[in-house]
Amino acid sequence: MQHIALGTLDVSRIGLGAMGMSHGYTGAGSDDAEAIRTLHRALDLGVTLIDTAEIYGPFTNEELVGRALKGRRDEAVLASKFGLVSHAGGGEWNLDSSPANVRAAVEGSLQRLGTDHIDLYYQHRVDPETPIEETVGALGELVAEGKIGHIGLSEAKVATIRRAHAEHPVTALQSEYSLWTRDPEAQVLPLLRELGIGFVPYSPLGHGFLTGKVRSEADFGADDFRATNPRFTGGNLERNLHLADEVQAIAAEVGATPAQVALAWLLAKGDDIAPIPGTKRVARVEENTAAARVRLSEEQVARLDALPPAAGGHHNEEQMRMIGR
Ligand SMILES: NC(=O)c1ccc[n+]([C@@H]2O[C@H](COP(=O)([O-])OP(=O)(O)OC[C@H]3O[C@@H](n4cnc5c(N)ncnc54)[C@H](OP(=O)(O)O)[C@@H]3O)[C@@H](O)[C@H]2O)c1
């Protein structure tokens, strides 16, 4: 496995998103044993960047990752997130990045993860009620205390990234980026490069769509978050199938799988980008990790670059309100 630097943090070229093991997708939480085997297989394959968050479950995903990392903590660059659970009584899905909440959150995460430090600790969503300088100031104190190694942001807009980085160096931004979600290219990626901040694309497989395995709404359950995602509903899934078909066509040309092509395209975008494809299955972590060896020609990258925009927004309205702040 190749490695790259996110800011000053060394990580594997491809990471592993653990969210779907406990949260969000059909089947989440139904097979913890396979999920733990998947995490172990990832480590065996040289994957270091393991991504979780307090809100996944909530809490159960961090517990699962903690169980999997028992005895293997040092092999991982462990990333988690705070800010979507208010510990002062607001509860889950309540934005709170106040310094007091940052402190409460990190203690819980450390306990569930069974570790004395989190390598990369992200604010999950910007809290409009708390100036970013206050949040990052509190995170800087956690760095000084050794409770976290590095600071990250997620789905922050450029002005917020600049303000945060001026307060304390930010190591990575984690935002949605994939063949069908290109939003970070215009402003965010250039800024990250100017400031020397790494980029971690989440949902790099387009929530599984780009793998070609999701062809109809019947492929996921009503409890799956894709059942409320505009790209997967209201006829847009069918309208978008041509995008997955083009990825499949290029996969056939290079002798790879569509998932590998979706990841190889991201890798071709720069050596400051470490995607975190999510899976709860051993076979798929093997497949996704092997994308680090897939090479696309310039012409193939250009064809993928030229794919038309997807039909439907990449988040539902409620989630859209929380991003780009
Ligand atoms: N910062 C944020 O706000 C944020 C938001 C969303 C996600 N994330 C992070 O990003 C990670 C990745 O995003 P994601 O999981 O939402 O989306 P993703 O990686 O784009 O796709 C995951 C989906 O694709 C399926 N899949 C994975 N590999 C596959 C393969 N080779 N072939 C066919 N299907 C495959 C998975 O199913 P199986 O599990 O059944 O294989 C799952 O349904 C998450 O785990 C989480 O850690 C962060």
The ligand as an ORCA input file, in Angstrom:
! r2SCAN-3c Opt
* xyz 0 1
  N     -17.986     13.500      6.778
  C     -19.210     13.123      6.455
  O     -20.155     13.890      6.602
  C     -19.445     11.763      5.905
  C     -20.661     11.457      5.255
  C     -20.826     10.172      4.744
  C     -19.814      9.232      4.870
  N     -18.655      9.553      5.509
  C     -17.548      8.584      5.648
  O     -17.172      8.155      4.358
  C     -17.187      6.736      4.292
  C     -17.558      6.298      2.889
  O     -18.794      6.838      2.468
  P     -20.092      5.936      2.264
  O     -19.920      4.653      2.974
  O     -21.256      6.797      2.588
  O     -20.186      5.759      0.691
  P     -19.337      4.975     -0.419
  O     -18.029      4.593      0.100
  O     -19.439      5.837     -1.612
  O     -20.259      3.686     -0.691
  C     -20.574      2.750      0.292
  C     -21.614      1.808     -0.288
  O     -21.049      1.101     -1.396
  C     -21.087     -0.304     -1.151
  N     -19.805     -0.824     -1.665
  C     -18.565     -0.629     -1.148
  N     -17.629     -1.204     -1.910
  C     -18.280     -1.803     -2.937
  C     -17.859     -2.551     -4.046
  N     -16.575     -2.793     -4.270
  N     -18.815     -3.015     -4.905
  C     -20.122     -2.765     -4.697
  N     -20.580     -2.035     -3.657
  C     -19.666     -1.563     -2.781
  C     -21.270     -0.458      0.334
  O     -21.998     -1.636      0.643
  P     -21.387     -2.782      1.629
  O     -21.018     -2.120      2.918
  O     -22.533     -3.724      1.763
  O     -20.216     -3.358      0.905
  C     -22.117      0.775      0.673
  O     -23.475      0.521      0.398
  C     -18.206      6.342      5.374
  O     -18.025      4.996      5.782
  C     -17.920      7.341      6.452
  O     -16.830      6.906      7.249
  C     -18.463     10.802      6.017
*
